[in-house]
Amino acid sequence: MMKRVDVMDVLIINKLFRNKLREYNIPIDDVDKDIKELNDKGQYEVAVINPKLKYENRICFRVNVDTKNRTVNLIK
């Protein structure tokens, strides 16, 4: 649970993440996400999901989050 809080702390203040949410019309306080811990400690992959869309298109975008360096990178 604590890891999810750390990831969201990084995401909420990140400009790239907020811009992508705006692009998909997703309010910041209504973000539905799937967080997966990667091999490196402090590294996570986050898939932002829109539950209103069909299953094939539910994932709007993915980002890599580094909680140690507090960075967010878009996955294409």
Helices and strands as residue ranges (DSSP letters): H 2-13, H 15-23, G 28-30, E 32-37, E 43-49, G 55-57, E 59-66, E 71-75
